[in-house]
Amino acid sequence: MKYPKMVMIRQKFEGRRVEDIQTTVCEQLDKTGIAARLQTGMRVAVTAGSRGINNIAEITRSVVEWLKAQDVEPFVVPAMGSHGGAVAEGQVAVLHALGIREEYVGAPILSSMEVVQIGSTPAGAAVWMDKHAAEADGIILVGRVKPHTDFRSERGIESGLTKMASVGLGKHAQAKAIHALGVEGLRDTLPAVGEVVLASGHILAGLAIVENGWDETSVIEGVLPEDILERDAVLLAAAWEMMPKLPVDELDILMVDQLGKDFSGTGLDTNVIGRLRILGQEDFASPNIRYIIVSDISDGSKGNALGVGLADFTTQRLFQKIDLRVMNENIITSTFVQRGAIPLVMDHTRAALDAALRCSWGLETAAARIVRIPNTLHLEYLQVSEALIPELEAMPHIEILGEPAEVVFDDDGYMPDWQV
């Protein structure tokens, strides 16, 4: 089949970068004033989630070092709901994949799926907390603030420190209870659970992280528990401003080299692709993409292909890497089953592209609007088809790199790795 020529482009994003992680972490923790509440020998839990947050290992280590300087005993708690197969060993493996290892951060990792109930919401929902964290003398929440992939909140409470306090610290038990209520649980029950945790006296402070369009650490902010709900909303607005997006809203085909839990909680970020695939919920208004091809899964996902159901075509390479036990546990906990549905499995990327073009009714191949991305997190460098060039040339934040060239596949039918 004849394919449109493709050209590399670069998107220019905005957003400052934190240059000195350790100094900034220490300054922000100092700012909270919690040092005055710490006493020698206290045991303090530091949360560590499952997301692929830039500099997360260094940030965690910096928190640990700051706590040690206050003569307390820090330890790290995996705070990630059902990820890692919803088993203690699997959650440690997730942290290791993120670079959070005991020898690097300088503190033990205490992983358990055991939880204790610390209260209830006004509506009667049980509030659970990791047993190790609940038995500590205090907890520091560490988490990234960004738009959620399942819903929009009028309060501005989506993915952030409030979620870390509720679903993260509540482990599998809390994740199941909240997700069992569907989108309503995430939008309404999650903040209610978070409020109980934040008012419980267990939380010393939060350390909020916001990333810019280059996936760089842009904001690190220390927040007292009584201010977390408010700051989550303010920082979410900042995250929206800096969030990377596709350069156009109307596409015939989006080709994604890899999905992954280390790129998005949904494998493919729904805010980037415009698809929710949640029963009874409408997809986002934009972007509008006719077909999505996903060719592979990241090593960091450990076989968890949640999000593959957001695509229309995939490949044998991805299919053979799926760990059904790990993926199914994550999907069933979320209750959003369509995201785990296996799309059409093609021999390779070339076959998937052939199928997508054949199924695009009445589309002249030369006119196909195609974008290729490495994943839904890293969107600075993309490949686009010739048909998009006139539109992109008029955009001041787009730089076209080189001349359009023929699409190249290797002997196995896959596109070669990115060369930027």
Residue pairs with C-beta under 8 A, 6 or more apart in sequence:
1 353
1 354
1 357
1 365
2 365
3 353
3 357
3 365
3 406
3 407
4 365
4 366
4 367
4 368
4 370
4 385
4 386
4 387
4 407
5 385
5 386
5 404
5 405
5 406
5 407
6 370
6 372
6 383
6 384
6 385
6 386
6 404
6 405
6 407
7 383
7 384
7 386
7 389
7 400
7 401
7 402
7 403
7 404
7 405
8 381
8 382
8 383
8 400
8 401
8 402
8 420
9 247
9 381
9 382
9 383
9 384
9 392
9 398
9 399
9 400
9 401
10 380
10 381
10 382
10 398
10 399
10 401
11 213
11 244
11 247
11 379
11 380
11 381
11 382
11 397
11 398
12 397
12 398
12 399
13 212
13 213
13 214
13 242
13 244
13 380
13 397
14 212
14 213
14 241
14 242
15 211
15 212
15 213
15 214
15 216
15 218
15 241
15 242
16 212
16 218
17 212
17 214
17 216
17 217
17 218
18 24
18 55
18 216
18 217
18 218
18 219
18 220
21 55
21 58
21 59
21 62
21 217
21 220
22 58
22 61
22 62
22 65
24 220
25 59
25 62
25 63
25 66
25 207
25 220
26 62
26 65
26 66
28 207
28 220
28 221
28 222
29 35
29 63
29 66
29 140
29 205
29 207
29 222
30 222
31 222
32 204
32 205
32 222
32 223
32 224
33 224
34 138
34 204
34 205
34 224
35 70
37 138
37 204
38 44
38 67
38 70
38 71
38 72
38 138
38 204
39 72
40 71
40 72
41 71
41 72
41 73
42 72
42 73
42 137
42 138
43 72
43 73
43 74
43 75
43 135
43 136
43 137
44 67
44 72
44 73
44 74
44 75
44 136
44 137
44 138
44 139
44 140
44 204
45 74
45 75
45 76
45 77
45 110
45 130
45 132
45 133
45 136
45 138
45 139
45 140
46 60
46 63
46 64
46 67
46 74
46 75
46 76
46 77
46 107
46 139
46 140
46 142
47 76
47 77
47 79
47 133
47 139
47 140
47 141
47 142
47 143
47 164
47 168
47 169
48 56
48 60
48 76
48 77
48 78
48 79
48 95
48 98
48 100
48 109
48 142
49 78
49 79
49 80
49 142
49 143
49 144
49 164
49 168
50 78
50 80
50 81
50 83
50 84
50 91
50 94
50 95
50 98
50 261
51 144
51 261
51 262
51 265
52 98
52 260
52 261
52 262
52 263
52 300
52 377
53 59
53 98
53 144
53 209
53 211
54 211
54 215
54 216
54 217
55 217
56 98
56 99
56 100
56 142
56 209
57 98
57 99
57 100
57 101
57 104
57 105
59 142
59 207
59 209
59 217
59 220
60 76
60 100
60 105
60 142
61 104
61 105
61 106
63 74
63 140
63 142
63 207
64 74
64 76
64 105
64 106
64 107
65 106
67 73
67 74
67 140
68 74
68 106
72 137
74 107
75 107
75 108
75 109
75 110
75 132
75 136
76 95
76 100
76 102
76 105
76 107
76 108
76 109
76 110
77 109
77 110
77 111
77 130
77 132
77 133
77 139
77 169
78 84
78 88
78 91
78 92
78 94
78 95
78 109
78 111
79 130
79 133
79 141
79 143
79 164
79 168
79 169
79 171
80 91
80 94
80 168
80 171
81 167
81 168
81 170
81 171
81 172
81 174
81 175
81 333
82 172
82 175
82 176
82 329
82 330
82 333
82 334
83 90
83 91
83 94
83 261
83 304
83 330
84 90
84 91
84 92
84 93
84 94
84 302
84 326
85 325
85 326
85 329
86 113
86 172
86 329
86 330
86 333
87 113
88 111
88 112
88 113
89 111
90 302
90 326
91 111
91 113
92 109
92 111
93 302
94 302
95 101
95 109
97 262
97 299
97 300
97 302
98 262
98 300
100 109
101 109
102 108
102 109
110 132
112 130
112 131
112 132
113 171
113 172
113 173
114 130
114 131
115 128
115 129
115 130
115 131
115 134
115 170
115 171
115 173
115 174
116 128
116 129
116 131
116 134
117 126
117 127
117 128
117 129
118 127
118 128
118 129
118 134
118 196
118 197
118 200
118 202
119 127
119 196
119 200
120 126
120 127
120 196
121 127
121 189
121 192
121 193
121 195
121 196
122 192
123 189
123 192
125 177
125 189
125 192
125 193
126 177
127 166
127 170
127 174
127 193
127 196
127 197
128 169
128 170
128 171
128 173
128 174
128 177
129 169
129 170
129 197
129 200
129 202
130 169
130 170
130 171
133 139
133 169
133 202
134 202
136 202
138 202
138 203
138 204
139 169
139 202
139 203
139 204
140 203
140 204
140 205
140 206
140 207
141 161
141 164
141 165
141 168
141 169
141 203
141 205
141 206
141 207
141 228
142 164
142 206
142 207
142 209
143 159
143 160
143 161
143 163
143 164
143 168
143 206
143 207
143 208
143 209
144 159
144 160
144 208
144 209
144 210
144 211
145 159
145 160
145 161
145 208
145 209
145 210
145 232
145 235
145 236
145 238
145 239
146 158
146 159
146 160
146 210
146 211
146 236
146 239
146 243
147 158
147 159
147 236
147 239
147 240
147 243
147 271
148 158
148 159
148 163
148 186
149 159
149 264
149 265
149 266
149 269
149 270
149 271
150 183
150 186
150 266
150 270
150 276
150 278
150 336
151 158
151 183
151 186
151 187
151 281
152 158
153 187
153 191
155 191
155 229
155 233
156 232
156 233
156 234
156 236
156 237
157 163
157 190
157 191
157 194
157 229
157 232
157 233
157 236
158 232
158 236
159 265
160 208
160 228
160 232
160 235
160 236
161 206
161 208
161 223
161 228
161 231
161 232
162 190
162 191
162 194
162 195
162 198
162 228
162 229
162 232
163 190
163 194
164 206
165 193
165 194
165 197
165 198
165 203
165 206
165 228
166 174
166 178
166 190
166 191
166 193
166 194
166 197
167 174
167 175
167 178
167 190
167 193
169 197
170 177
170 178
170 193
170 197
172 333
174 193
175 333
176 333
177 185
177 189
178 185
178 186
178 189
178 190
178 193
179 185
179 186
179 333
179 334
179 335
180 335
181 189
182 278
182 279
182 280
182 335
183 278
183 281
191 229
194 228
194 229
195 229
197 203
198 225
198 226
198 228
198 229
199 225
203 225
203 228
204 225
205 222
205 223
205 224
205 225
206 222
206 223
206 224
206 225
206 228
206 231
207 220
207 221
207 222
207 223
208 219
208 220
208 221
208 222
208 223
208 231
208 232
208 235
209 217
209 219
209 220
210 218
210 219
210 221
210 235
210 238
210 239
210 242
211 217
211 218
211 239
211 242
212 218
212 242
213 242
213 243
213 244
213 379
213 380
214 244
214 380
215 244
215 377
215 378
218 242
219 235
219 238
221 231
221 235
223 231
243 271
244 272
244 377
244 378
244 379
244 380
245 272
245 287
245 379
246 254
246 272
246 287
246 371
246 373
246 379
246 382
247 371
247 382
247 384
247 388
247 392
247 395
247 398
248 287
248 369
248 371
248 388
248 391
248 392
249 286
249 287
249 288
250 287
250 288
250 369
251 287
251 288
251 289
251 290
251 369
251 370
251 371
252 289
252 290
252 291
252 356
252 360
252 363
252 368
252 369
252 370
253 289
253 290
253 291
253 292
253 293
253 353
253 356
253 357
253 360
253 368
253 369
253 370
253 371
254 273
254 289
254 291
254 292
254 293
254 370
254 371
254 372
254 373
255 293
255 295
255 349
255 353
255 370
255 371
255 372
255 373
255 415
256 268
256 292
256 293
256 294
256 295
256 311
256 372
256 373
256 374
256 375
256 376
257 295
257 296
257 372
257 373
257 374
257 375
257 415
257 418
258 294
258 295
258 296
258 297
258 298
258 374
258 375
259 267
259 268
259 294
259 296
259 297
259 298
259 301
259 305
259 307
259 308
259 311
259 318
259 375
259 376
260 267
260 297
260 298
260 300
260 301
260 375
261 267
261 298
261 300
261 301
261 302
261 304
261 306
262 298
262 300
262 301
263 269
263 298
263 375
263 376
263 377
263 378
264 270
264 272
264 307
264 376
264 377
266 306
266 307
266 310
266 339
267 297
267 301
267 304
267 305
267 306
267 307
267 308
267 310
267 339
268 275
268 292
268 294
268 307
268 310
268 311
268 376
269 376
269 377
270 276
270 284
270 310
271 284
272 287
272 376
272 379
273 287
273 289
273 292
273 310
273 376
274 283
274 284
274 285
274 286
274 287
274 288
274 289
275 283
275 284
275 289
275 292
275 310
276 282
276 283
276 284
277 283
277 309
277 310
277 336
277 338
277 339
278 336
278 338
279 336
279 337
279 338
290 356
290 360
291 312
291 313
291 356
291 359
291 360
292 310
292 311
292 312
292 313
293 311
293 312
293 313
293 314
293 349
293 352
293 353
293 356
294 307
294 308
294 311
294 313
294 314
294 315
294 318
295 314
295 315
295 317
295 318
295 348
295 349
295 352
295 414
295 415
296 315
296 317
296 318
296 321
297 303
297 304
297 305
297 308
297 318
297 321
297 322
298 375
302 323
302 326
303 321
303 322
303 323
303 326
303 327
304 323
304 326
304 327
304 330
305 318
305 321
305 322
305 327
305 340
306 327
306 330
306 331
306 334
306 339
306 340
307 339
308 314
308 318
308 322
308 339
308 340
308 341
308 342
308 343
309 338
309 339
309 340
309 341
309 342
309 343
310 339
311 343
312 343
312 344
312 356
313 343
313 344
313 346
313 352
313 355
313 356
314 342
314 343
314 344
314 345
314 346
314 352
315 345
315 346
315 347
315 348
315 349
315 351
315 352
315 414
316 345
316 346
316 347
316 348
317 348
317 414
319 342
319 345
322 342
327 340
328 340
331 337
331 339
331 340
344 352
344 355
346 352
346 355
347 413
348 409
348 412
348 413
348 414
349 409
349 413
349 414
349 415
350 409
350 413
350 414
351 413
353 407
357 363
357 365
357 368
360 368
366 386
366 387
367 387
368 385
368 387
369 385
369 387
369 388
370 384
370 385
370 387
370 388
371 382
371 383
371 384
371 385
371 388
372 382
372 383
372 384
372 415
373 379
373 382
373 383
374 381
374 418
381 418
381 420
384 392
386 404
389 400
389 404
392 398
392 400
393 400
407 415
408 415
408 416
409 415
410 416
